[in-house]
């Protein structure tokens, strides 16, 4: 059995995590530190974990801007914030 390390459930490099809800669906979008100079923005639909997306950035500002754009798009589409970590 293969074990997959999910970057959103591994707290070591986690910087930010927001969970969005629309009706009975949840989606998590977060930022993790990936390597010495990298940051990953992870978007994970809970109903289709294989459909998760990981985008890598070379600096924290770019990762934060991408997270903000994703959050704005989700909220504009009717998603609400169910929970978050600062």
PyMOL Python script that loads the backbone (N, CA, C, O; Angstrom):
from pymol import cmd

cmd.read_pdbstr("""\
ATOM      1  N   UNK A   1       0.843  -1.182   0.000  1.00  0.00           N
ATOM      2  CA  UNK A   1       0.000   0.000   0.000  1.00  0.00           C
ATOM      3  C   UNK A   1       0.886   1.241   0.000  1.00  0.00           C
ATOM      4  O   UNK A   1       1.784   1.366   0.832  1.00  0.00           O
ATOM      5  N   UNK A   2       0.638   2.143  -0.916  1.00  0.00           N
ATOM      6  CA  UNK A   2       1.434   3.357  -1.049  1.00  0.00           C
ATOM      7  C   UNK A   2       0.921   4.438  -0.106  1.00  0.00           C
ATOM      8  O   UNK A   2      -0.285   4.670  -0.021  1.00  0.00           O
ATOM      9  N   UNK A   3       1.825   5.091   0.592  1.00  0.00           N
ATOM     10  CA  UNK A   3       1.461   6.196   1.472  1.00  0.00           C
ATOM     11  C   UNK A   3       1.815   7.499   0.776  1.00  0.00           C
ATOM     12  O   UNK A   3       2.943   7.680   0.316  1.00  0.00           O
ATOM     13  N   UNK A   4       0.855   8.401   0.700  1.00  0.00           N
ATOM     14  CA  UNK A   4       1.073   9.696   0.069  1.00  0.00           C
ATOM     15  C   UNK A   4       1.050  10.759   1.151  1.00  0.00           C
ATOM     16  O   UNK A   4       0.104  10.834   1.936  1.00  0.00           O
ATOM     17  N   UNK A   5       2.084  11.577   1.194  1.00  0.00           N
ATOM     18  CA  UNK A   5       2.168  12.657   2.171  1.00  0.00           C
ATOM     19  C   UNK A   5       1.399  13.852   1.628  1.00  0.00           C
ATOM     20  O   UNK A   5       1.832  14.480   0.662  1.00  0.00           O
ATOM     21  N   UNK A   6       0.277  14.169   2.230  1.00  0.00           N
ATOM     22  CA  UNK A   6      -0.547  15.298   1.807  1.00  0.00           C
ATOM     23  C   UNK A   6       0.017  16.568   2.433  1.00  0.00           C
ATOM     24  O   UNK A   6       0.054  16.675   3.659  1.00  0.00           O
ATOM     25  N   UNK A   7       0.462  17.549   1.614  1.00  0.00           N
ATOM     26  CA  UNK A   7       1.062  18.755   2.178  1.00  0.00           C
ATOM     27  C   UNK A   7       0.101  19.587   3.020  1.00  0.00           C
ATOM     28  O   UNK A   7       0.556  20.382   3.843  1.00  0.00           O
ATOM     29  N   UNK A   8      -1.205  19.434   2.847  1.00  0.00           N
ATOM     30  CA  UNK A   8      -2.145  20.215   3.640  1.00  0.00           C
ATOM     31  C   UNK A   8      -2.419  19.596   5.009  1.00  0.00           C
ATOM     32  O   UNK A   8      -2.885  20.280   5.920  1.00  0.00           O
ATOM     33  N   UNK A   9      -2.131  18.309   5.153  1.00  0.00           N
ATOM     34  CA  UNK A   9      -2.338  17.698   6.467  1.00  0.00           C
ATOM     35  C   UNK A   9      -1.035  17.577   7.236  1.00  0.00           C
ATOM     36  O   UNK A   9      -1.045  17.265   8.426  1.00  0.00           O
ATOM     37  N   UNK A  10       0.084  17.821   6.573  1.00  0.00           N
ATOM     38  CA  UNK A  10       1.381  17.831   7.235  1.00  0.00           C
ATOM     39  C   UNK A  10       1.664  19.250   7.713  1.00  0.00           C
ATOM     40  O   UNK A  10       1.886  20.143   6.896  1.00  0.00           O
ATOM     41  N   UNK A  11       1.658  19.464   9.002  1.00  0.00           N
ATOM     42  CA  UNK A  11       1.741  20.803   9.583  1.00  0.00           C
ATOM     43  C   UNK A  11       3.140  21.421   9.557  1.00  0.00           C
ATOM     44  O   UNK A  11       3.274  22.625   9.776  1.00  0.00           O
ATOM     45  N   UNK A  12       4.173  20.642   9.299  1.00  0.00           N
ATOM     46  CA  UNK A  12       5.537  21.150   9.431  1.00  0.00           C
ATOM     47  C   UNK A  12       5.777  22.405   8.591  1.00  0.00           C
ATOM     48  O   UNK A  12       6.332  23.379   9.100  1.00  0.00           O
ATOM     49  N   UNK A  13       5.378  22.406   7.326  1.00  0.00           N
ATOM     50  CA  UNK A  13       5.636  23.554   6.464  1.00  0.00           C
ATOM     51  C   UNK A  13       4.417  24.417   6.214  1.00  0.00           C
ATOM     52  O   UNK A  13       4.474  25.357   5.421  1.00  0.00           O
ATOM     53  N   UNK A  14       3.319  24.110   6.878  1.00  0.00           N
ATOM     54  CA  UNK A  14       2.072  24.835   6.624  1.00  0.00           C
ATOM     55  C   UNK A  14       2.179  26.279   7.103  1.00  0.00           C
ATOM     56  O   UNK A  14       2.630  26.545   8.217  1.00  0.00           O
ATOM     57  N   UNK A  15       1.758  27.200   6.250  1.00  0.00           N
ATOM     58  CA  UNK A  15       1.770  28.613   6.602  1.00  0.00           C
ATOM     59  C   UNK A  15       0.359  29.175   6.710  1.00  0.00           C
ATOM     60  O   UNK A  15       0.077  30.024   7.555  1.00  0.00           O
ATOM     61  N   UNK A  16      -0.518  28.691   5.845  1.00  0.00           N
ATOM     62  CA  UNK A  16      -1.854  29.265   5.742  1.00  0.00           C
ATOM     63  C   UNK A  16      -2.778  28.203   5.162  1.00  0.00           C
ATOM     64  O   UNK A  16      -2.400  27.481   4.240  1.00  0.00           O
ATOM     65  N   UNK A  17      -3.998  28.107   5.707  1.00  0.00           N
ATOM     66  CA  UNK A  17      -4.953  27.134   5.171  1.00  0.00           C
ATOM     67  C   UNK A  17      -6.356  27.673   5.352  1.00  0.00           C
ATOM     68  O   UNK A  17      -6.765  27.993   6.468  1.00  0.00           O
ATOM     69  N   UNK A  18      -7.091  27.775   4.264  1.00  0.00           N
ATOM     70  CA  UNK A  18      -8.498  28.187   4.297  1.00  0.00           C
ATOM     71  C   UNK A  18      -9.336  27.050   3.743  1.00  0.00           C
ATOM     72  O   UNK A  18      -8.984  26.434   2.737  1.00  0.00           O
ATOM     73  N   UNK A  19     -10.452  26.780   4.415  1.00  0.00           N
ATOM     74  CA  UNK A  19     -11.391  25.774   3.927  1.00  0.00           C
ATOM     75  C   UNK A  19     -12.663  26.497   3.492  1.00  0.00           C
ATOM     76  O   UNK A  19     -13.230  27.295   4.239  1.00  0.00           O
ATOM     77  N   UNK A  20     -13.093  26.205   2.284  1.00  0.00           N
ATOM     78  CA  UNK A  20     -14.281  26.824   1.708  1.00  0.00           C
ATOM     79  C   UNK A  20     -15.404  25.804   1.641  1.00  0.00           C
ATOM     80  O   UNK A  20     -15.156  24.606   1.511  1.00  0.00           O
ATOM     81  N   UNK A  21     -16.638  26.279   1.730  1.00  0.00           N
ATOM     82  CA  UNK A  21     -17.815  25.412   1.664  1.00  0.00           C
ATOM     83  C   UNK A  21     -18.826  25.990   0.677  1.00  0.00           C
ATOM     84  O   UNK A  21     -19.082  27.194   0.638  1.00  0.00           O
ATOM     85  N   UNK A  22     -19.387  25.087  -0.114  1.00  0.00           N
ATOM     86  CA  UNK A  22     -20.548  25.421  -0.940  1.00  0.00           C
ATOM     87  C   UNK A  22     -21.484  24.223  -0.869  1.00  0.00           C
ATOM     88  O   UNK A  22     -21.149  23.124  -1.311  1.00  0.00           O
ATOM     89  N   UNK A  23     -22.668  24.458  -0.301  1.00  0.00           N
ATOM     90  CA  UNK A  23     -23.623  23.383  -0.039  1.00  0.00           C
ATOM     91  C   UNK A  23     -22.928  22.254   0.728  1.00  0.00           C
ATOM     92  O   UNK A  23     -22.455  22.480   1.842  1.00  0.00           O
ATOM     93  N   UNK A  24     -22.855  21.067   0.172  1.00  0.00           N
ATOM     94  CA  UNK A  24     -22.250  19.945   0.902  1.00  0.00           C
ATOM     95  C   UNK A  24     -20.818  19.648   0.444  1.00  0.00           C
ATOM     96  O   UNK A  24     -20.290  18.568   0.710  1.00  0.00           O
ATOM     97  N   UNK A  25     -20.195  20.607  -0.242  1.00  0.00           N
ATOM     98  CA  UNK A  25     -18.836  20.391  -0.732  1.00  0.00           C
ATOM     99  C   UNK A  25     -17.840  21.270   0.011  1.00  0.00           C
ATOM    100  O   UNK A  25     -18.130  22.414   0.361  1.00  0.00           O
ATOM    101  N   UNK A  26     -16.648  20.701   0.243  1.00  0.00           N
ATOM    102  CA  UNK A  26     -15.554  21.431   0.871  1.00  0.00           C
ATOM    103  C   UNK A  26     -14.358  21.461  -0.062  1.00  0.00           C
ATOM    104  O   UNK A  26     -14.114  20.521  -0.818  1.00  0.00           O
ATOM    105  N   UNK A  27     -13.621  22.556   0.005  1.00  0.00           N
ATOM    106  CA  UNK A  27     -12.412  22.729  -0.786  1.00  0.00           C
ATOM    107  C   UNK A  27     -11.398  23.445   0.102  1.00  0.00           C
ATOM    108  O   UNK A  27     -11.734  24.433   0.756  1.00  0.00           O
ATOM    109  N   UNK A  28     -10.176  22.959   0.128  1.00  0.00           N
ATOM    110  CA  UNK A  28      -9.135  23.582   0.930  1.00  0.00           C
ATOM    111  C   UNK A  28      -8.114  24.231   0.011  1.00  0.00           C
ATOM    112  O   UNK A  28      -7.711  23.652  -0.997  1.00  0.00           O
ATOM    113  N   UNK A  29      -7.702  25.440   0.372  1.00  0.00           N
ATOM    114  CA  UNK A  29      -6.654  26.149  -0.351  1.00  0.00           C
ATOM    115  C   UNK A  29      -5.646  26.617   0.688  1.00  0.00           C
ATOM    116  O   UNK A  29      -6.012  27.294   1.649  1.00  0.00           O
ATOM    117  N   UNK A  30      -4.395  26.266   0.504  1.00  0.00           N
ATOM    118  CA  UNK A  30      -3.397  26.623   1.493  1.00  0.00           C
ATOM    119  C   UNK A  30      -2.034  26.881   0.889  1.00  0.00           C
ATOM    120  O   UNK A  30      -1.792  26.622  -0.290  1.00  0.00           O
ATOM    121  N   UNK A  31      -1.153  27.398   1.723  1.00  0.00           N
ATOM    122  CA  UNK A  31       0.227  27.660   1.322  1.00  0.00           C
ATOM    123  C   UNK A  31       1.138  26.899   2.268  1.00  0.00           C
ATOM    124  O   UNK A  31       0.959  26.937   3.485  1.00  0.00           O
ATOM    125  N   UNK A  32       2.123  26.202   1.693  1.00  0.00           N
ATOM    126  CA  UNK A  32       3.130  25.519   2.489  1.00  0.00           C
ATOM    127  C   UNK A  32       4.518  25.937   2.014  1.00  0.00           C
ATOM    128  O   UNK A  32       4.706  26.321   0.859  1.00  0.00           O
ATOM    129  N   UNK A  33       5.468  25.858   2.909  1.00  0.00           N
ATOM    130  CA  UNK A  33       6.863  26.092   2.557  1.00  0.00           C
ATOM    131  C   UNK A  33       7.357  24.817   1.915  1.00  0.00           C
ATOM    132  O   UNK A  33       7.209  23.736   2.484  1.00  0.00           O
ATOM    133  N   UNK A  34       7.943  24.930   0.737  1.00  0.00           N
ATOM    134  CA  UNK A  34       8.432  23.740   0.035  1.00  0.00           C
ATOM    135  C   UNK A  34       9.893  23.955  -0.348  1.00  0.00           C
ATOM    136  O   UNK A  34      10.197  24.589  -1.359  1.00  0.00           O
ATOM    137  N   UNK A  35      10.766  23.431   0.454  1.00  0.00           N
ATOM    138  CA  UNK A  35      12.192  23.602   0.205  1.00  0.00           C
ATOM    139  C   UNK A  35      12.695  24.918   0.775  1.00  0.00           C
ATOM    140  O   UNK A  35      11.928  25.678   1.365  1.00  0.00           O
ATOM    141  N   UNK A  36      13.977  25.184   0.599  1.00  0.00           N
ATOM    142  CA  UNK A  36      14.572  26.377   1.203  1.00  0.00           C
ATOM    143  C   UNK A  36      14.066  27.690   0.612  1.00  0.00           C
ATOM    144  O   UNK A  36      14.002  28.694   1.322  1.00  0.00           O
ATOM    145  N   UNK A  37      13.706  27.704  -0.665  1.00  0.00           N
ATOM    146  CA  UNK A  37      13.288  28.950  -1.310  1.00  0.00           C
ATOM    147  C   UNK A  37      11.974  28.820  -2.063  1.00  0.00           C
ATOM    148  O   UNK A  37      11.702  29.614  -2.964  1.00  0.00           O
ATOM    149  N   UNK A  38      11.165  27.849  -1.716  1.00  0.00           N
ATOM    150  CA  UNK A  38       9.942  27.627  -2.463  1.00  0.00           C
ATOM    151  C   UNK A  38       8.701  27.654  -1.595  1.00  0.00           C
ATOM    152  O   UNK A  38       8.749  27.390  -0.393  1.00  0.00           O
ATOM    153  N   UNK A  39       7.595  27.978  -2.231  1.00  0.00           N
ATOM    154  CA  UNK A  39       6.296  28.005  -1.569  1.00  0.00           C
ATOM    155  C   UNK A  39       5.291  27.354  -2.511  1.00  0.00           C
ATOM    156  O   UNK A  39       5.301  27.613  -3.715  1.00  0.00           O
ATOM    157  N   UNK A  40       4.430  26.514  -1.964  1.00  0.00           N
ATOM    158  CA  UNK A  40       3.419  25.833  -2.760  1.00  0.00           C
ATOM    159  C   UNK A  40       2.030  26.312  -2.366  1.00  0.00           C
ATOM    160  O   UNK A  40       1.711  26.430  -1.183  1.00  0.00           O
ATOM    161  N   UNK A  41       1.212  26.585  -3.369  1.00  0.00           N
ATOM    162  CA  UNK A  41      -0.202  26.872  -3.158  1.00  0.00           C
ATOM    163  C   UNK A  41      -0.941  25.608  -3.566  1.00  0.00           C
ATOM    164  O   UNK A  41      -0.865  25.173  -4.715  1.00  0.00           O
ATOM    165  N   UNK A  42      -1.657  25.026  -2.612  1.00  0.00           N
ATOM    166  CA  UNK A  42      -2.350  23.765  -2.839  1.00  0.00           C
ATOM    167  C   UNK A  42      -3.852  24.013  -2.808  1.00  0.00           C
ATOM    168  O   UNK A  42      -4.377  24.597  -1.860  1.00  0.00           O
ATOM    169  N   UNK A  43      -4.534  23.567  -3.852  1.00  0.00           N
ATOM    170  CA  UNK A  43      -5.989  23.644  -3.916  1.00  0.00           C
ATOM    171  C   UNK A  43      -6.498  22.212  -3.970  1.00  0.00           C
ATOM    172  O   UNK A  43      -6.167  21.460  -4.887  1.00  0.00           O
ATOM    173  N   UNK A  44      -7.309  21.838  -2.974  1.00  0.00           N
ATOM    174  CA  UNK A  44      -7.726  20.450  -2.835  1.00  0.00           C
ATOM    175  C   UNK A  44      -9.236  20.341  -2.662  1.00  0.00           C
ATOM    176  O   UNK A  44      -9.758  20.655  -1.593  1.00  0.00           O
ATOM    177  N   UNK A  45      -9.951  19.896  -3.712  1.00  0.00           N
ATOM    178  CA  UNK A  45     -11.385  19.642  -3.544  1.00  0.00           C
ATOM    179  C   UNK A  45     -11.572  18.327  -2.782  1.00  0.00           C
ATOM    180  O   UNK A  45     -11.070  17.288  -3.212  1.00  0.00           O
ATOM    181  N   UNK A  46     -12.279  18.364  -1.673  1.00  0.00           N
ATOM    182  CA  UNK A  46     -12.415  17.185  -0.817  1.00  0.00           C
ATOM    183  C   UNK A  46     -13.198  16.061  -1.483  1.00  0.00           C
ATOM    184  O   UNK A  46     -13.011  14.898  -1.128  1.00  0.00           O
ATOM    185  N   UNK A  47     -14.058  16.371  -2.428  1.00  0.00           N
ATOM    186  CA  UNK A  47     -14.854  15.341  -3.112  1.00  0.00           C
ATOM    187  C   UNK A  47     -14.057  14.691  -4.241  1.00  0.00           C
ATOM    188  O   UNK A  47     -14.493  13.686  -4.801  1.00  0.00           O
ATOM    189  N   UNK A  48     -12.888  15.253  -4.584  1.00  0.00           N
ATOM    190  CA  UNK A  48     -12.057  14.711  -5.662  1.00  0.00           C
ATOM    191  C   UNK A  48     -10.595  14.995  -5.344  1.00  0.00           C
ATOM    192  O   UNK A  48      -9.971  15.834  -5.993  1.00  0.00           O
ATOM    193  N   UNK A  49     -10.047  14.305  -4.352  1.00  0.00           N
ATOM    194  CA  UNK A  49      -8.681  14.608  -3.908  1.00  0.00           C
ATOM    195  C   UNK A  49      -7.646  14.386  -5.009  1.00  0.00           C
ATOM    196  O   UNK A  49      -6.579  14.999  -4.990  1.00  0.00           O
ATOM    197  N   UNK A  50      -7.955  13.517  -5.961  1.00  0.00           N
ATOM    198  CA  UNK A  50      -7.030  13.320  -7.086  1.00  0.00           C
ATOM    199  C   UNK A  50      -7.021  14.540  -8.005  1.00  0.00           C
ATOM    200  O   UNK A  50      -6.110  14.697  -8.819  1.00  0.00           O
ATOM    201  N   UNK A  51      -8.025  15.397  -7.879  1.00  0.00           N
ATOM    202  CA  UNK A  51      -8.107  16.609  -8.689  1.00  0.00           C
ATOM    203  C   UNK A  51      -7.406  17.799  -8.048  1.00  0.00           C
ATOM    204  O   UNK A  51      -7.550  18.927  -8.519  1.00  0.00           O
ATOM    205  N   UNK A  52      -6.648  17.561  -6.977  1.00  0.00           N
ATOM    206  CA  UNK A  52      -5.926  18.638  -6.310  1.00  0.00           C
ATOM    207  C   UNK A  52      -4.856  19.236  -7.215  1.00  0.00           C
ATOM    208  O   UNK A  52      -4.318  18.566  -8.097  1.00  0.00           O
ATOM    209  N   UNK A  53      -4.562  20.505  -6.979  1.00  0.00           N
ATOM    210  CA  UNK A  53      -3.572  21.222  -7.778  1.00  0.00           C
ATOM    211  C   UNK A  53      -2.514  21.795  -6.852  1.00  0.00           C
ATOM    212  O   UNK A  53      -2.834  22.356  -5.804  1.00  0.00           O
ATOM    213  N   UNK A  54      -1.246  21.652  -7.242  1.00  0.00           N
ATOM    214  CA  UNK A  54      -0.136  22.243  -6.506  1.00  0.00           C
ATOM    215  C   UNK A  54       0.592  23.184  -7.458  1.00  0.00           C
ATOM    216  O   UNK A  54       1.043  22.779  -8.529  1.00  0.00           O
ATOM    217  N   UNK A  55       0.699  24.450  -7.050  1.00  0.00           N
ATOM    218  CA  UNK A  55       1.430  25.445  -7.826  1.00  0.00           C
ATOM    219  C   UNK A  55       2.616  25.903  -6.986  1.00  0.00           C
ATOM    220  O   UNK A  55       2.451  26.215  -5.806  1.00  0.00           O
ATOM    221  N   UNK A  56       3.808  25.949  -7.575  1.00  0.00           N
ATOM    222  CA  UNK A  56       5.020  26.298  -6.840  1.00  0.00           C
ATOM    223  C   UNK A  56       5.490  27.697  -7.228  1.00  0.00           C
ATOM    224  O   UNK A  56       5.469  28.076  -8.399  1.00  0.00           O
ATOM    225  N   UNK A  57       5.915  28.453  -6.217  1.00  0.00           N
ATOM    226  CA  UNK A  57       6.382  29.825  -6.417  1.00  0.00           C
ATOM    227  C   UNK A  57       7.741  29.991  -5.744  1.00  0.00           C
ATOM    228  O   UNK A  57       8.062  29.288  -4.786  1.00  0.00           O
ATOM    229  N   UNK A  58       8.532  30.927  -6.255  1.00  0.00           N
ATOM    230  CA  UNK A  58       9.880  31.152  -5.723  1.00  0.00           C
ATOM    231  C   UNK A  58       9.914  32.127  -4.556  1.00  0.00           C
ATOM    232  O   UNK A  58      10.937  32.248  -3.882  1.00  0.00           O
ATOM    233  N   UNK A  59       8.804  32.828  -4.309  1.00  0.00           N
ATOM    234  CA  UNK A  59       8.795  33.737  -3.164  1.00  0.00           C
ATOM    235  C   UNK A  59       7.418  33.743  -2.513  1.00  0.00           C
ATOM    236  O   UNK A  59       6.404  33.408  -3.126  1.00  0.00           O
ATOM    237  N   UNK A  60       7.427  34.135  -1.254  1.00  0.00           N
ATOM    238  CA  UNK A  60       6.219  34.109  -0.447  1.00  0.00           C
ATOM    239  C   UNK A  60       5.159  35.079  -0.970  1.00  0.00           C
ATOM    240  O   UNK A  60       3.970  34.759  -0.958  1.00  0.00           O
ATOM    241  N   UNK A  61       5.576  36.253  -1.425  1.00  0.00           N
ATOM    242  CA  UNK A  61       4.624  37.251  -1.911  1.00  0.00           C
ATOM    243  C   UNK A  61       3.814  36.720  -3.087  1.00  0.00           C
ATOM    244  O   UNK A  61       2.601  36.922  -3.144  1.00  0.00           O
ATOM    245  N   UNK A  62       4.464  36.050  -4.015  1.00  0.00           N
ATOM    246  CA  UNK A  62       3.755  35.494  -5.178  1.00  0.00           C
ATOM    247  C   UNK A  62       2.769  34.418  -4.754  1.00  0.00           C
ATOM    248  O   UNK A  62       1.662  34.345  -5.287  1.00  0.00           O
ATOM    249  N   UNK A  63       3.163  33.579  -3.797  1.00  0.00           N
ATOM    250  CA  UNK A  63       2.259  32.533  -3.304  1.00  0.00           C
ATOM    251  C   UNK A  63       1.048  33.152  -2.603  1.00  0.00           C
ATOM    252  O   UNK A  63      -0.078  32.692  -2.788  1.00  0.00           O
ATOM    253  N   UNK A  64       1.276  34.186  -1.806  1.00  0.00           N
ATOM    254  CA  UNK A  64       0.164  34.860  -1.124  1.00  0.00           C
ATOM    255  C   UNK A  64      -0.775  35.534  -2.116  1.00  0.00           C
ATOM    256  O   UNK A  64      -1.993  35.503  -1.939  1.00  0.00           O
ATOM    257  N   UNK A  65      -0.216  36.146  -3.160  1.00  0.00           N
ATOM    258  CA  UNK A  65      -1.054  36.776  -4.184  1.00  0.00           C
ATOM    259  C   UNK A  65      -1.901  35.738  -4.905  1.00  0.00           C
ATOM    260  O   UNK A  65      -3.078  35.978  -5.177  1.00  0.00           O
ATOM    261  N   UNK A  66      -1.315  34.589  -5.215  1.00  0.00           N
ATOM    262  CA  UNK A  66      -2.072  33.527  -5.892  1.00  0.00           C
ATOM    263  C   UNK A  66      -3.181  33.004  -4.988  1.00  0.00           C
ATOM    264  O   UNK A  66      -4.305  32.792  -5.445  1.00  0.00           O
ATOM    265  N   UNK A  67      -2.876  32.794  -3.715  1.00  0.00           N
ATOM    266  CA  UNK A  67      -3.899  32.334  -2.772  1.00  0.00           C
ATOM    267  C   UNK A  67      -5.045  33.342  -2.713  1.00  0.00           C
ATOM    268  O   UNK A  67      -6.213  32.953  -2.697  1.00  0.00           O
ATOM    269  N   UNK A  68      -4.719  34.623  -2.679  1.00  0.00           N
ATOM    270  CA  UNK A  68      -5.745  35.672  -2.629  1.00  0.00           C
ATOM    271  C   UNK A  68      -6.620  35.656  -3.883  1.00  0.00           C
ATOM    272  O   UNK A  68      -7.834  35.839  -3.795  1.00  0.00           O
ATOM    273  N   UNK A  69      -6.006  35.436  -5.050  1.00  0.00           N
ATOM    274  CA  UNK A  69      -6.789  35.372  -6.299  1.00  0.00           C
ATOM    275  C   UNK A  69      -7.734  34.169  -6.289  1.00  0.00           C
ATOM    276  O   UNK A  69      -8.893  34.280  -6.690  1.00  0.00           O
ATOM    277  N   UNK A  70      -7.239  33.029  -5.832  1.00  0.00           N
ATOM    278  CA  UNK A  70      -8.087  31.829  -5.759  1.00  0.00           C
ATOM    279  C   UNK A  70      -9.246  32.075  -4.797  1.00  0.00           C
ATOM    280  O   UNK A  70     -10.394  31.764  -5.116  1.00  0.00           O
ATOM    281  N   UNK A  71      -8.949  32.632  -3.622  1.00  0.00           N
ATOM    282  CA  UNK A  71     -10.001  32.912  -2.632  1.00  0.00           C
ATOM    283  C   UNK A  71     -11.041  33.863  -3.204  1.00  0.00           C
ATOM    284  O   UNK A  71     -12.239  33.668  -3.001  1.00  0.00           O
ATOM    285  N   UNK A  72     -10.595  34.884  -3.912  1.00  0.00           N
ATOM    286  CA  UNK A  72     -11.527  35.846  -4.515  1.00  0.00           C
ATOM    287  C   UNK A  72     -12.423  35.171  -5.558  1.00  0.00           C
ATOM    288  O   UNK A  72     -13.627  35.424  -5.608  1.00  0.00           O
ATOM    289  N   UNK A  73     -11.833  34.324  -6.378  1.00  0.00           N
ATOM    290  CA  UNK A  73     -12.614  33.613  -7.398  1.00  0.00           C
ATOM    291  C   UNK A  73     -13.636  32.682  -6.755  1.00  0.00           C
ATOM    292  O   UNK A  73     -14.779  32.607  -7.208  1.00  0.00           O
ATOM    293  N   UNK A  74     -13.236  31.977  -5.711  1.00  0.00           N
ATOM    294  CA  UNK A  74     -14.162  31.067  -5.038  1.00  0.00           C
ATOM    295  C   UNK A  74     -15.313  31.833  -4.397  1.00  0.00           C
ATOM    296  O   UNK A  74     -16.472  31.444  -4.538  1.00  0.00           O
ATOM    297  N   UNK A  75     -15.004  32.908  -3.700  1.00  0.00           N
ATOM    298  CA  UNK A  75     -16.057  33.697  -3.043  1.00  0.00           C
ATOM    299  C   UNK A  75     -16.991  34.319  -4.079  1.00  0.00           C
ATOM    300  O   UNK A  75     -18.198  34.398  -3.848  1.00  0.00           O
ATOM    301  N   UNK A  76     -16.454  34.759  -5.213  1.00  0.00           N
ATOM    302  CA  UNK A  76     -17.293  35.317  -6.283  1.00  0.00           C
ATOM    303  C   UNK A  76     -18.216  34.257  -6.876  1.00  0.00           C
ATOM    304  O   UNK A  76     -19.298  34.569  -7.372  1.00  0.00           O
ATOM    305  N   UNK A  77     -17.777  33.004  -6.820  1.00  0.00           N
ATOM    306  CA  UNK A  77     -18.575  31.892  -7.347  1.00  0.00           C
ATOM    307  C   UNK A  77     -19.576  31.350  -6.334  1.00  0.00           C
ATOM    308  O   UNK A  77     -20.306  30.404  -6.631  1.00  0.00           O
ATOM    309  N   UNK A  78     -19.616  31.947  -5.122  1.00  0.00           N
ATOM    310  CA  UNK A  78     -20.605  31.536  -4.140  1.00  0.00           C
ATOM    311  C   UNK A  78     -20.086  30.695  -2.988  1.00  0.00           C
ATOM    312  O   UNK A  78     -20.864  30.302  -2.119  1.00  0.00           O
ATOM    313  N   UNK A  79     -18.780  30.407  -2.958  1.00  0.00           N
ATOM    314  CA  UNK A  79     -18.187  29.656  -1.860  1.00  0.00           C
ATOM    315  C   UNK A  79     -18.063  30.575  -0.653  1.00  0.00           C
ATOM    316  O   UNK A  79     -17.856  31.779  -0.804  1.00  0.00           O
ATOM    317  N   UNK A  80     -18.191  30.007   0.549  1.00  0.00           N
ATOM    318  CA  UNK A  80     -17.982  30.782   1.775  1.00  0.00           C
ATOM    319  C   UNK A  80     -16.821  30.137   2.551  1.00  0.00           C
ATOM    320  O   UNK A  80     -16.514  28.959   2.367  1.00  0.00           O
ATOM    321  N   UNK A  81     -16.195  30.924   3.408  1.00  0.00           N
ATOM    322  CA  UNK A  81     -15.085  30.421   4.218  1.00  0.00           C
ATOM    323  C   UNK A  81     -15.671  29.659   5.406  1.00  0.00           C
ATOM    324  O   UNK A  81     -16.421  30.209   6.213  1.00  0.00           O
ATOM    325  N   UNK A  82     -15.303  28.367   5.490  1.00  0.00           N
ATOM    326  CA  UNK A  82     -15.790  27.515   6.582  1.00  0.00           C
ATOM    327  C   UNK A  82     -14.825  27.548   7.761  1.00  0.00           C
ATOM    328  O   UNK A  82     -15.257  27.506   8.913  1.00  0.00           O
ATOM    329  N   UNK A  83     -13.526  27.623   7.489  1.00  0.00           N
ATOM    330  CA  UNK A  83     -12.524  27.706   8.550  1.00  0.00           C
ATOM    331  C   UNK A  83     -11.218  28.176   7.936  1.00  0.00           C
ATOM    332  O   UNK A  83     -11.023  28.127   6.722  1.00  0.00           O
ATOM    333  N   UNK A  84     -10.318  28.639   8.817  1.00  0.00           N
ATOM    334  CA  UNK A  84      -9.020  29.094   8.337  1.00  0.00           C
ATOM    335  C   UNK A  84      -7.999  29.030   9.462  1.00  0.00           C
ATOM    336  O   UNK A  84      -8.349  29.006  10.642  1.00  0.00           O
ATOM    337  N   UNK A  85      -6.737  29.002   9.074  1.00  0.00           N
ATOM    338  CA  UNK A  85      -5.651  29.137  10.029  1.00  0.00           C
ATOM    339  C   UNK A  85      -4.893  30.398   9.644  1.00  0.00           C
ATOM    340  O   UNK A  85      -4.687  30.653   8.458  1.00  0.00           O
ATOM    341  N   UNK A  86      -4.474  31.190  10.624  1.00  0.00           N
ATOM    342  CA  UNK A  86      -3.729  32.420  10.314  1.00  0.00           C
ATOM    343  C   UNK A  86      -2.319  32.128   9.844  1.00  0.00           C
ATOM    344  O   UNK A  86      -1.564  33.053   9.545  1.00  0.00           O
TER     345      UNK A  86
END
""", "prot")
cmd.dss("prot")
cmd.show_as("cartoon", "prot")
cmd.util.cbc("prot")
cmd.orient("prot")
